[in-house]
Amino acid sequence: MASLPGGTHGLCPEALSPEQLEQLRGYKIHIRITNEKYLRTHKEVELLVSGFFREIFLQRPDNIQEFAADYFTDPRLPNKIHMQLIKEKKAA
């Protein structure tokens, strides 16, 4: 285990005061809410993830990491997502 400044090793829950633990808990809740709001207002994230999983299930690649790298670096991907957003707006 790596030694931290002050001679402590690893994570130690007792290292935080009750007030600091409460602040940390509040910060975690705030971050989760912020993330949820972002995901709900940015449909393109849902389209990226669902499209990625759809392609994995259809193509069943042997190397998922390589497939993911190719999928997310495809220069046509932004245009595909943009076209899907337009299509969904027209359908709504």
Beta strands, then each sheet from edge to edge (+ up, - down):
end
